[in-house]
């Protein structure tokens, strides 16, 4: 997957799972403060990313560092890239 494809897939997850408008999904958008997600939404996000992008974040310690959409894009890109 290219970086653009990853951004599109991640944005689709946020749109489908949380019904967030695409124009709100910018790299700078903070998940909790700007997009209104909470800790239960974070669990849904991990499950949805696994289903849509094939990345399993449940045991990845980097998931705790995610604060923005850009952080999500970066982490998913790192995981996908590491698989070769």
C-alpha positions in Angstrom: 0.0 0.0 0.0 1.2 3.5 -0.8 1.1 6.3 1.8 -1.9 7.8 0.0 -3.8 4.5 0.0 -3.1 4.2 3.8 -4.4 7.7 4.4 -7.5 6.9 2.4 -8.1 3.6 4.2 -7.6 5.1 7.6 -9.9 8.0 6.8 -12.5 5.5 5.6 -12.3 3.7 8.9 -12.9 7.0 10.8 -15.8 7.8 8.5 -17.4 4.4 8.7 -16.8 3.7 12.4 -17.3 7.2 13.9 -19.3 8.9 11.1 -16.8 11.8 11.0 -16.8 14.0 8.0 -13.8 13.6 5.7 -12.9 17.3 5.9 -12.3 16.9 9.7 -9.7 14.2 9.1 -6.5 16.1 8.7 -3.1 15.1 10.0 -3.2 17.8 12.7 -6.7 16.7 14.1 -6.4 15.5 17.6 -8.4 12.3 18.2 -9.8 13.2 21.5 -10.0 17.0 21.6 -10.9 17.7 18.0 -12.7 14.6 16.9 -14.4 13.8 20.1 -13.2 10.2 20.5 -13.0 8.6 23.9 -11.3 5.5 25.3 -14.0 3.1 24.1 -13.7 4.6 20.6 -10.0 3.8 20.8 -10.8 0.1 21.2 -13.2 0.3 18.2 -10.5 2.1 16.2 -7.9 -0.7 16.9 -10.4 -3.3 15.8 -11.5 -1.4 12.7 -7.9 -0.7 11.6 -7.2 -4.4 11.9 -10.1 -5.3 9.8 -9.7 -2.6 7.1 -5.9 -2.3 6.9 -4.7 -5.6 8.3 -2.7 -4.1 11.1 -2.9 -5.4 14.6 -2.3 -2.6 17.1 -3.5 -4.4 20.2 -0.1 -5.4 21.5 1.9 -2.6 19.9 3.2 -0.2 22.6 3.3 2.7 20.1 -0.5 2.8 20.0 -0.3 4.6 23.4 1.5 7.5 21.7 -1.2 8.2 19.2 -2.7 11.7 19.6 -3.5 12.9 16.1 -4.6 11.6 12.8 -1.0 12.0 11.6 0.1 9.7 14.3 -2.4 7.1 13.1 -1.2 7.4 9.5 2.4 7.2 10.5 2.0 4.1 12.7 -0.1 2.2 10.1 2.5 3.1 7.4 5.3 1.9 9.6 3.6 -1.4 10.3 2.6 -2.0 6.7 6.2 -1.0 5.5 7.8 -3.4 8.0 5.9 -6.3 6.5 7.7 -5.8 3.2 
